[in-house]
Amino acid sequence: MGGCHSYPSATKTESKTPCDISNDKPGINNNNQEERPYLQEPYVRHRITDSDMLALTALPPGVDRAEWLASNTVAFFKHINLLSSALSEFCTTSTCPTACGPGNTIYFWTDEHGRKLKCSAPLYFDYALSYIQELLTDEDVFPTKAGAAFPTGFFLLVQKVFLLLFRTLAHIYWSHYNEALALGLHPHLNTMFAHLTLFCQHHALLESEDTEPLQPLITALRRQR
């Protein structure tokens, strides 16, 4: 899950959108967790904060919705990119020849010609995080000047970003949870995932079919509130 060091041109970012998830073929990742340890009680309770996630998620009074979505998109990207970078040495073309999530869900990338690409996890998530980085630094998409308008279709772009961020965390849970445990990162992972999924639910950013592979974990984490 490499960092954001490759940047597609601004004219191609719209075409490089994630395609639908396919469940047709099993993944090959050698760290797949058949017993799903992330659902075990000793681990699902671990977080780095007991903050009220709903309070962190809800739109504050008087705040523009687009501004709230934009600021949170930037924050989630920074935290998830940092988390994935901490585990990047374990995510290689050898350990993760396909980009997989729970249940061996395979994630395909769609290139600028509309072709669906089945690629390794590090390549897929490099594409994904680079695509997000490109959007976040594009003043026409995420304006930083006071009074600047957000573009038409901004909400759809935010949905795409959160789908990619969700898939990044899903891959970590499915293929690199043991490494996260060994590094003591699972409380950070749980906190980030709980916050992200609640934020997405509150602002209708993900479809149920997107989150379904990790719905048992979403349910388990919300029981801990």
Accessible surface in RSA format (square Angstrom, percent):
REM  Atomic radii and reference values for relative SASA: ProtOr
REM  Chains: A
REM  Algorithm: Lee & Richards
REM  Probe-radius: 1.40
REM  Slices: 20
REM RES _ NUM      All-atoms   Total-Side   Main-Chain    Non-polar    All polar
REM                ABS   REL    ABS   REL    ABS   REL    ABS   REL    ABS   REL
RES MET A   1     0.94   0.5   0.00   0.0   0.94   2.2   0.00   0.0   0.94   1.2
RES GLY A   2    19.27  23.8   0.00   N/A  19.27  23.8  18.87  51.8   0.40   0.9
RES GLY A   3    24.54  30.3   0.00   N/A  24.54  30.3  15.88  43.6   8.66  19.4
RES CYS A   4    18.23  13.8   5.28   5.9  12.95  30.4   5.78  14.6  12.45  13.4
RES HIS A   5   137.05  74.9 111.35  77.4  25.69  65.7  81.59  84.1  55.45  64.5
RES SER A   6    46.26  39.1  41.43  55.3   4.82  11.1  42.43  90.4   3.82   5.4
RES TYR A   7   123.82  57.8  91.43  52.0  32.39  84.3  67.49  50.7  56.34  69.4
RES PRO A   8    25.56  18.6  11.18  10.2  14.38  52.3  23.57  19.5   1.99  12.4
RES SER A   9    56.62  47.8  41.47  55.3  15.15  34.9  50.55 107.6   6.07   8.5
RES ALA A  10    61.20  56.3  42.15  65.0  19.06  43.4  42.66  60.1  18.55  49.1
RES THR A  11   126.54  90.0  92.48  93.8  34.06  81.2  88.42 118.8  38.12  57.6
RES LYS A  12    90.78  44.3  90.16  55.3   0.62   1.5  46.66  42.0  44.12  47.0
RES THR A  13    10.23   7.3  10.23  10.4   0.00   0.0   0.07   0.1  10.16  15.4
RES GLU A  14   102.30  58.7  97.52  73.8   4.78  11.4  62.05 120.0  40.24  32.9
RES SER A  15    46.61  39.4  31.21  41.7  15.40  35.5  39.68  84.5   6.93   9.7
RES LYS A  16    27.45  13.4  27.45  16.8   0.00   0.0   4.07   3.7  23.38  24.9
RES THR A  17    27.87  19.8  27.66  28.0   0.21   0.5   4.71   6.3  23.16  35.0
RES PRO A  18    18.81  13.7   1.95   1.8  16.87  61.3   1.95   1.6  16.87 104.8
RES CYS A  19    15.66  11.8   5.61   6.3  10.05  23.6  14.57  36.9   1.09   1.2
RES ASP A  20   116.89  81.9 107.80 107.3   9.08  21.5  29.00  68.2  87.89  87.7
RES ILE A  21    39.13  22.3  15.44  11.5  23.69  57.1  15.49  11.2  23.64  64.1
RES SER A  22    27.01  22.8  22.08  29.5   4.93  11.4  21.73  46.3   5.29   7.4
RES ASN A  23   113.10  78.0  85.29  82.4  27.82  67.0  31.67  76.2  81.43  78.7
RES ASP A  24   127.91  89.6  93.68  93.2  34.23  80.9  27.25  64.1 100.66 100.4
RES LYS A  25   122.38  59.7 119.65  73.4   2.73   6.5  67.46  60.7  54.92  58.5
RES PRO A  26    98.54  71.8  89.36  81.5   9.18  33.4  92.53  76.4   6.01  37.4
RES GLY A  27    13.24  16.3   0.00   N/A  13.24  16.3   0.00   0.0  13.24  29.6
RES ILE A  28   113.28  64.5  97.07  72.3  16.21  39.1 102.63  73.9  10.65  28.9
RES ASN A  29     6.04   4.2   0.12   0.1   5.92  14.3   0.12   0.3   5.92   5.7
RES ASN A  30   105.93  73.1  70.16  67.8  35.77  86.1  40.27  96.9  65.66  63.5
RES ASN A  31    34.61  23.9  29.49  28.5   5.12  12.3   7.00  16.9  27.61  26.7
RES ASN A  32    34.28  23.6  14.47  14.0  19.81  47.7   7.56  18.2  26.72  25.8
RES GLN A  33    21.58  12.1  20.18  14.7   1.40   3.3   1.40   3.0  20.18  15.3
RES GLU A  34   141.49  81.2 115.69  87.5  25.81  61.4  58.79 113.7  82.71  67.5
RES GLU A  35   150.00  86.1 125.11  94.7  24.88  59.2  53.38 103.2  96.62  78.9
RES ARG A  36    68.77  28.9  68.45  34.9   0.32   0.8  13.83  18.9  54.95  33.3
RES PRO A  37    15.06  11.0  15.06  13.7   0.00   0.0  15.06  12.4   0.00   0.0
RES TYR A  38     2.22   1.0   1.99   1.1   0.22   0.6   1.67   1.3   0.55   0.7
RES LEU A  39    58.42  32.5  40.70  29.1  17.72  44.5  40.89  28.7  17.53  47.2
RES GLN A  40    75.13  42.0  68.62  50.1   6.51  15.5  31.14  66.3  43.99  33.4
RES GLU A  41    95.44  54.8  89.47  67.7   5.97  14.2  53.93 104.3  41.51  33.9
RES PRO A  42    69.44  50.6  69.19  63.1   0.25   0.9  69.44  57.3   0.00   0.0
RES TYR A  43    63.31  29.6  63.31  36.0   0.00   0.0  21.18  15.9  42.13  51.9
RES VAL A  44     2.49   1.6   2.49   2.3   0.00   0.0   2.49   2.2   0.00   0.0
RES ARG A  45   126.17  53.0 106.36  54.2  19.80  47.2  29.08  39.7  97.09  58.8
RES HIS A  46    69.15  37.8  65.51  45.5   3.64   9.3  48.91  50.4  20.24  23.6
RES ARG A  47    47.90  20.1  20.77  10.6  27.13  64.6   9.76  13.3  38.14  23.1
RES ILE A  48    96.01  54.6  59.38  44.2  36.63  88.3  66.95  48.2  29.06  78.8
RES THR A  49    47.32  33.7  35.41  35.9  11.91  28.4  34.44  46.3  12.88  19.5
RES ASP A  50   150.73 105.6 114.02 113.5  36.72  86.8  43.51 102.4 107.22 106.9
RES SER A  51    56.37  47.6  36.05  48.1  20.32  46.8  19.76  42.1  36.61  51.3
RES ASP A  52    92.68  64.9  76.10  75.7  16.57  39.2  37.77  88.9  54.91  54.8
RES MET A  53     6.52   3.4   4.51   3.0   2.00   4.8   4.51   3.8   2.00   2.7
RES LEU A  54    85.79  47.8  85.47  61.1   0.32   0.8  85.47  60.0   0.32   0.9
RES ALA A  55    70.19  64.5  40.80  63.0  29.39  66.9  50.27  70.8  19.92  52.8
RES LEU A  56    81.57  45.4  75.33  53.9   6.24  15.7  78.09  54.8   3.48   9.4
RES THR A  57     0.00   0.0   0.00   0.0   0.00   0.0   0.00   0.0   0.00   0.0
RES ALA A  58    35.21  32.4  32.92  50.8   2.29   5.2  32.92  46.4   2.29   6.1
RES LEU A  59    68.10  37.9  49.42  35.4  18.68  47.0  49.42  34.7  18.68  50.3
RES PRO A  60    43.78  31.9  37.30  34.0   6.48  23.5  42.73  35.3   1.06   6.6
RES PRO A  61   136.53  99.5 107.17  97.7  29.36 106.7 118.59  97.9  17.93 111.5
RES GLY A  62    92.12 113.6   0.00   N/A  92.12 113.6  44.97 123.4  47.15 105.6
RES VAL A  63    58.03  38.2  45.55  41.2  12.48  30.1  49.81  43.3   8.22  22.3
RES ASP A  64    82.20  57.6  67.61  67.3  14.58  34.5  32.24  75.9  49.96  49.8
RES ARG A  65   105.74  44.4 101.79  51.9   3.95   9.4  47.13  64.4  58.61  35.5
RES ALA A  66    24.13  22.2  21.00  32.4   3.13   7.1  22.18  31.2   1.95   5.2
RES GLU A  67    88.96  51.1  86.85  65.7   2.11   5.0  27.44  53.1  61.52  50.2
RES TRP A  68    45.82  18.4  44.92  21.7   0.90   2.1  45.82  24.4   0.00   0.0
RES LEU A  69     2.97   1.7   2.97   2.1   0.00   0.0   2.97   2.1   0.00   0.0
RES ALA A  70    10.85  10.0  10.66  16.4   0.20   0.4  10.85  15.3   0.00   0.0
RES SER A  71    63.68  53.8  49.30  65.8  14.38  33.1  50.85 108.3  12.83  18.0
RES ASN A  72    16.20  11.2  14.87  14.4   1.33   3.2   1.77   4.2  14.44  14.0
RES THR A  73     0.00   0.0   0.00   0.0   0.00   0.0   0.00   0.0   0.00   0.0
RES VAL A  74    45.50  29.9  45.50  41.2   0.00   0.0  45.50  39.5   0.00   0.0
RES ALA A  75    42.88  39.4  38.99  60.2   3.89   8.9  42.76  60.2   0.13   0.3
RES PHE A  76     5.78   2.9   5.03   3.1   0.76   2.0   5.61   3.4   0.17   0.5
RES PHE A  77     8.53   4.3   8.53   5.3   0.00   0.0   8.53   5.2   0.00   0.0
RES LYS A  78   134.03  65.4 125.17  76.8   8.85  21.1  77.01  69.3  57.02  60.7
RES HIS A  79   101.50  55.5  96.60  67.1   4.90  12.5  55.90  57.6  45.60  53.1
RES ILE A  80     0.00   0.0   0.00   0.0   0.00   0.0   0.00   0.0   0.00   0.0
RES ASN A  81    32.04  22.1  32.04  31.0   0.00   0.0   0.37   0.9  31.67  30.6
RES LEU A  82   128.84  71.8 125.46  89.8   3.38   8.5 128.24  90.1   0.59   1.6
RES LEU A  83    15.67   8.7  12.47   8.9   3.20   8.1  15.38  10.8   0.29   0.8
RES SER A  84     0.05   0.0   0.05   0.1   0.00   0.0   0.00   0.0   0.05   0.1
RES SER A  85    47.58  40.2  35.17  46.9  12.41  28.6  27.12  57.7  20.46  28.7
RES ALA A  86    48.31  44.4  26.45  40.8  21.85  49.7  39.38  55.5   8.93  23.6
RES LEU A  87     0.39   0.2   0.39   0.3   0.00   0.0   0.39   0.3   0.00   0.0
RES SER A  88    39.83  33.7  33.02  44.1   6.80  15.7  10.22  21.8  29.61  41.5
RES GLU A  89   132.21  75.9 104.01  78.7  28.20  67.1  41.66  80.6  90.55  73.9
RES PHE A  90    58.94  29.5  54.50  33.8   4.44  11.5  58.33  35.4   0.60   1.7
RES CYS A  91     4.57   3.5   0.00   0.0   4.57  10.8   0.00   0.0   4.57   4.9
RES THR A  92    51.71  36.8  48.41  49.1   3.30   7.9  49.42  66.4   2.29   3.5
RES THR A  93    92.52  65.8  83.47  84.6   9.05  21.6  55.33  74.3  37.19  56.2
RES SER A  94    98.48  83.2  70.32  93.8  28.16  64.9  41.65  88.7  56.83  79.6
RES THR A  95    33.74  24.0  33.13  33.6   0.61   1.5  33.25  44.7   0.50   0.7
RES CYS A  96     0.20   0.1   0.20   0.2   0.00   0.0   0.00   0.0   0.20   0.2
RES PRO A  97    46.19  33.7  33.50  30.5  12.69  46.1  34.84  28.8  11.34  70.5
RES THR A  98     4.74   3.4   4.74   4.8   0.00   0.0   4.74   6.4   0.00   0.0
RES ALA A  99     0.20   0.2   0.00   0.0   0.20   0.5   0.00   0.0   0.20   0.5
RES CYS A 100     0.00   0.0   0.00   0.0   0.00   0.0   0.00   0.0   0.00   0.0
RES GLY A 101     0.00   0.0   0.00   N/A   0.00   0.0   0.00   0.0   0.00   0.0
RES PRO A 102     1.71   1.2   0.30   0.3   1.41   5.1   0.62   0.5   1.09   6.8
RES GLY A 103    48.30  59.6   0.00   N/A  48.30  59.6  24.62  67.6  23.68  53.0
RES ASN A 104    31.30  21.6  29.36  28.4   1.94   4.7   4.09   9.8  27.21  26.3
RES THR A 105     3.38   2.4   3.27   3.3   0.11   0.3   0.21   0.3   3.17   4.8
RES ILE A 106     1.40   0.8   1.40   1.0   0.00   0.0   1.40   1.0   0.00   0.0
RES TYR A 107     2.02   0.9   1.65   0.9   0.37   0.9   0.07   0.1   1.95   2.4
RES PHE A 108    34.15  17.1  33.92  21.0   0.24   0.6  33.92  20.6   0.24   0.7
RES TRP A 109     0.57   0.2   0.57   0.3   0.00   0.0   0.57   0.3   0.00   0.0
RES THR A 110    20.11  14.3  20.11  20.4   0.00   0.0  17.96  24.1   2.15   3.2
RES ASP A 111     9.74   6.8   9.47   9.4   0.27   0.6   7.35  17.3   2.38   2.4
RES GLU A 112    69.19  39.7  47.18  35.7  22.01  52.4  10.69  20.7  58.50  47.8
RES HIS A 113   128.85  70.4  95.66  66.5  33.19  84.9  62.05  64.0  66.80  77.7
RES GLY A 114    52.86  65.2   0.00   N/A  52.86  65.2  26.46  72.6  26.40  59.1
RES ARG A 115   141.42  59.4 136.08  69.4   5.34  12.7  62.99  86.1  78.44  47.5
RES LYS A 116   133.00  64.9 105.31  64.6  27.68  65.9  60.95  54.9  72.04  76.7
RES LEU A 117    60.63  33.8  58.70  42.0   1.93   4.8  60.63  42.6   0.00   0.0
RES LYS A 118    93.90  45.8  61.20  37.6  32.70  77.9  38.58  34.7  55.32  58.9
RES CYS A 119    12.94   9.8   6.40   7.1   6.55  15.4  12.67  32.1   0.27   0.3
RES SER A 120    15.81  13.4  11.20  14.9   4.61  10.6   8.82  18.8   6.99   9.8
RES ALA A 121     0.00   0.0   0.00   0.0   0.00   0.0   0.00   0.0   0.00   0.0
RES PRO A 122    23.24  16.9  21.24  19.4   2.00   7.3  21.61  17.8   1.63  10.1
RES LEU A 123    75.90  42.3  72.05  51.5   3.85   9.7  75.38  52.9   0.52   1.4
RES TYR A 124     0.00   0.0   0.00   0.0   0.00   0.0   0.00   0.0   0.00   0.0
RES PHE A 125     0.00   0.0   0.00   0.0   0.00   0.0   0.00   0.0   0.00   0.0
RES ASP A 126    14.87  10.4  14.87  14.8   0.00   0.0   6.36  15.0   8.50   8.5
RES TYR A 127    55.78  26.0  52.61  29.9   3.17   8.3  24.58  18.5  31.20  38.5
RES ALA A 128     0.03   0.0   0.03   0.0   0.00   0.0   0.03   0.0   0.00   0.0
RES LEU A 129     0.11   0.1   0.11   0.1   0.00   0.0   0.11   0.1   0.00   0.0
RES SER A 130     1.18   1.0   1.18   1.6   0.00   0.0   1.18   2.5   0.00   0.0
RES TYR A 131     0.72   0.3   0.72   0.4   0.00   0.0   0.60   0.4   0.12   0.2
RES ILE A 132     0.01   0.0   0.01   0.0   0.00   0.0   0.01   0.0   0.00   0.0
RES GLN A 133    44.18  24.7  44.18  32.3   0.00   0.0   2.02   4.3  42.16  32.0
RES GLU A 134    28.92  16.6  28.00  21.2   0.91   2.2   2.65   5.1  26.27  21.4
RES LEU A 135     5.30   3.0   5.29   3.8   0.01   0.0   5.30   3.7   0.00   0.0
RES LEU A 136    23.79  13.3   9.80   7.0  13.99  35.2   9.80   6.9  13.99  37.7
RES THR A 137    91.14  64.8  59.25  60.1  31.89  76.0  55.13  74.0  36.01  54.4
RES ASP A 138    37.00  25.9  30.08  29.9   6.92  16.4  12.73  29.9  24.27  24.2
RES GLU A 139    83.52  47.9  73.75  55.8   9.76  23.2  53.97 104.4  29.54  24.1
RES ASP A 140   115.57  81.0 103.27 102.8  12.30  29.1  30.47  71.7  85.11  84.9
RES VAL A 141    16.49  10.9  16.49  14.9   0.00   0.0  16.49  14.3   0.00   0.0
RES PHE A 142     9.55   4.8   7.58   4.7   1.96   5.1   8.34   5.1   1.21   3.5
RES PRO A 143    20.11  14.7   4.89   4.5  15.22  55.3   4.89   4.0  15.22  94.6
RES THR A 144   109.30  77.7  73.69  74.7  35.62  84.9  67.57  90.8  41.73  63.1
RES LYS A 145   157.07  76.6 144.67  88.8  12.39  29.5  93.13  83.8  63.93  68.1
RES ALA A 146   111.53 102.6  69.37 107.1  42.16  95.9  81.32 114.5  30.21  80.0
RES GLY A 147    85.53 105.5   0.00   N/A  85.53 105.5  43.98 120.7  41.55  93.1
RES ALA A 148    42.47  39.1  20.88  32.2  21.59  49.1  31.10  43.8  11.37  30.1
RES ALA A 149    90.00  82.7  61.91  95.5  28.09  63.9  69.08  97.3  20.91  55.4
RES PHE A 150    40.72  20.4  18.75  11.6  21.97  57.2  18.75  11.4  21.97  62.9
RES PRO A 151    42.28  30.8  25.33  23.1  16.95  61.6  36.80  30.4   5.49  34.1
RES THR A 152   145.62 103.6 113.06 114.6  32.55  77.6  84.16 113.0  61.46  92.9
RES GLY A 153    31.66  39.0   0.00   N/A  31.66  39.0  22.62  62.1   9.05  20.3
RES PHE A 154    11.40   5.7   9.71   6.0   1.69   4.4   9.71   5.9   1.69   4.8
RES PHE A 155    61.96  31.0  59.46  36.8   2.50   6.5  59.46  36.0   2.50   7.1
RES LEU A 156   108.71  60.5 107.82  77.1   0.89   2.2 107.84  75.7   0.87   2.3
RES LEU A 157    18.52  10.3  18.45  13.2   0.07   0.2  18.52  13.0   0.00   0.0
RES VAL A 158     0.00   0.0   0.00   0.0   0.00   0.0   0.00   0.0   0.00   0.0
RES GLN A 159    41.18  23.0  39.59  28.9   1.59   3.8  12.22  26.0  28.95  22.0
RES LYS A 160    47.39  23.1  45.63  28.0   1.76   4.2  35.60  32.0  11.79  12.6
RES VAL A 161     0.03   0.0   0.03   0.0   0.00   0.0   0.03   0.0   0.00   0.0
RES PHE A 162     0.00   0.0   0.00   0.0   0.00   0.0   0.00   0.0   0.00   0.0
RES LEU A 163    24.20  13.5  24.20  17.3   0.00   0.0  24.20  17.0   0.00   0.0
RES LEU A 164     0.08   0.0   0.07   0.0   0.01   0.0   0.08   0.1   0.00   0.0
RES LEU A 165     0.00   0.0   0.00   0.0   0.00   0.0   0.00   0.0   0.00   0.0
RES PHE A 166     1.74   0.9   1.74   1.1   0.00   0.0   1.74   1.1   0.00   0.0
RES ARG A 167     1.57   0.7   1.57   0.8   0.00   0.0   0.11   0.2   1.46   0.9
RES THR A 168     0.07   0.1   0.07   0.1   0.00   0.0   0.00   0.0   0.07   0.1
RES LEU A 169     0.00   0.0   0.00   0.0   0.00   0.0   0.00   0.0   0.00   0.0
RES ALA A 170     0.42   0.4   0.42   0.6   0.00   0.0   0.42   0.6   0.00   0.0
RES HIS A 171     0.00   0.0   0.00   0.0   0.00   0.0   0.00   0.0   0.00   0.0
RES ILE A 172     0.10   0.1   0.10   0.1   0.00   0.0   0.10   0.1   0.00   0.0
RES TYR A 173     0.00   0.0   0.00   0.0   0.00   0.0   0.00   0.0   0.00   0.0
RES TRP A 174     5.73   2.3   5.73   2.8   0.00   0.0   5.73   3.1   0.00   0.0
RES SER A 175     0.00   0.0   0.00   0.0   0.00   0.0   0.00   0.0   0.00   0.0
RES HIS A 176     0.05   0.0   0.00   0.0   0.05   0.1   0.05   0.0   0.00   0.0
RES TYR A 177     0.14   0.1   0.14   0.1   0.00   0.0   0.00   0.0   0.14   0.2
RES ASN A 178    79.85  55.1  74.44  71.9   5.41  13.0  25.23  60.7  54.63  52.8
RES GLU A 179    30.55  17.5  28.02  21.2   2.53   6.0  14.55  28.1  16.00  13.1
RES ALA A 180     0.39   0.4   0.39   0.6   0.00   0.0   0.39   0.6   0.00   0.0
RES LEU A 181    40.64  22.6  26.71  19.1  13.93  35.0  26.95  18.9  13.69  36.9
RES ALA A 182    89.80  82.6  46.29  71.4  43.51  99.0  59.05  83.2  30.75  81.5
RES LEU A 183    92.07  51.3  64.33  46.0  27.74  69.7  69.27  48.7  22.79  61.3
RES GLY A 184    37.04  45.7   0.00   N/A  37.04  45.7  24.11  66.2  12.93  29.0
RES LEU A 185    33.06  18.4  33.06  23.7   0.00   0.0  33.06  23.2   0.00   0.0
RES HIS A 186    21.58  11.8  21.58  15.0   0.00   0.0  18.73  19.3   2.85   3.3
RES PRO A 187    25.12  18.3  25.12  22.9   0.00   0.0  25.12  20.7   0.00   0.0
RES HIS A 188    82.78  45.2  80.29  55.8   2.48   6.4  43.32  44.7  39.45  45.9
RES LEU A 189     0.64   0.4   0.64   0.5   0.00   0.0   0.64   0.5   0.00   0.0
RES ASN A 190     0.31   0.2   0.31   0.3   0.00   0.0   0.00   0.0   0.31   0.3
RES THR A 191    13.43   9.5  13.43  13.6   0.00   0.0  13.43  18.0   0.00   0.0
RES MET A 192    28.90  15.0  27.92  18.5   0.98   2.3  28.65  24.4   0.25   0.3
RES PHE A 193     0.00   0.0   0.00   0.0   0.00   0.0   0.00   0.0   0.00   0.0
RES ALA A 194     8.09   7.4   4.37   6.7   3.73   8.5   6.23   8.8   1.87   4.9
RES HIS A 195    33.76  18.5  33.76  23.5   0.00   0.0  20.74  21.4  13.02  15.1
RES LEU A 196     0.00   0.0   0.00   0.0   0.00   0.0   0.00   0.0   0.00   0.0
RES THR A 197     6.41   4.6   3.21   3.3   3.20   7.6   2.15   2.9   4.26   6.4
RES LEU A 198    11.34   6.3  11.34   8.1   0.00   0.0  11.34   8.0   0.00   0.0
RES PHE A 199     0.00   0.0   0.00   0.0   0.00   0.0   0.00   0.0   0.00   0.0
RES CYS A 200     2.88   2.2   2.41   2.7   0.47   1.1   2.65   6.7   0.23   0.2
RES GLN A 201   119.28  66.7  93.41  68.3  25.87  61.6  43.84  93.3  75.44  57.2
RES HIS A 202    89.85  49.1  59.05  41.0  30.80  78.8  39.50  40.7  50.35  58.6
RES HIS A 203     9.89   5.4   6.97   4.8   2.92   7.5   5.77   5.9   4.12   4.8
RES ALA A 204    66.59  61.2  55.77  86.1  10.82  24.6  62.21  87.6   4.38  11.6
RES LEU A 205     2.99   1.7   0.00   0.0   2.99   7.5   0.00   0.0   2.99   8.0
RES LEU A 206    29.73  16.6   3.67   2.6  26.06  65.5   5.81   4.1  23.91  64.4
RES GLU A 207   102.02  58.6  99.66  75.4   2.36   5.6  30.76  59.5  71.26  58.2
RES SER A 208    88.72  75.0  76.33 101.9  12.39  28.5  53.00 112.9  35.72  50.0
RES GLU A 209   119.06  68.4 104.04  78.7  15.02  35.8  58.82 113.8  60.24  49.2
RES ASP A 210    22.60  15.8  22.20  22.1   0.40   1.0   0.00   0.0  22.60  22.5
RES THR A 211    19.40  13.8  19.40  19.7   0.00   0.0  11.26  15.1   8.14  12.3
RES GLU A 212   110.55  63.5 107.90  81.6   2.65   6.3  45.01  87.1  65.54  53.5
RES PRO A 213    22.81  16.6  12.05  11.0  10.76  39.1  19.85  16.4   2.95  18.4
RES LEU A 214     1.18   0.7   0.87   0.6   0.31   0.8   1.18   0.8   0.00   0.0
RES GLN A 215    75.82  42.4  75.82  55.4   0.00   0.0  39.33  83.7  36.48  27.7
RES PRO A 216    66.86  48.7  55.00  50.1  11.87  43.1  63.28  52.2   3.58  22.3
RES LEU A 217     0.32   0.2   0.01   0.0   0.31   0.8   0.01   0.0   0.31   0.8
RES ILE A 218     7.26   4.1   6.35   4.7   0.91   2.2   7.19   5.2   0.07   0.2
RES THR A 219    51.72  36.8  47.60  48.3   4.12   9.8  38.72  52.0  13.00  19.7
RES ALA A 220    12.58  11.6  12.27  18.9   0.32   0.7  12.58  17.7   0.00   0.0
RES LEU A 221     1.09   0.6   1.09   0.8   0.00   0.0   1.09   0.8   0.00   0.0
RES ARG A 222    56.83  23.9  47.23  24.1   9.60  22.9  28.10  38.4  28.73  17.4
RES ARG A 223   178.81  75.1 145.00  73.9  33.81  80.5  62.46  85.4 116.35  70.5
RES GLN A 224    65.66  36.7  33.77  24.7  31.89  75.9  10.75  22.9  54.91  41.6
RES ARG A 225   158.94  66.7  92.13  47.0  66.80 159.1  68.88  94.1  90.06  54.6
END  Absolute sums over single chains surface
CHAIN  1 A    10481.8       8247.4       2234.5       6006.3       4475.5
END  Absolute sums over all chains
TOTAL         10481.8       8247.4       2234.5       6006.3       4475.5
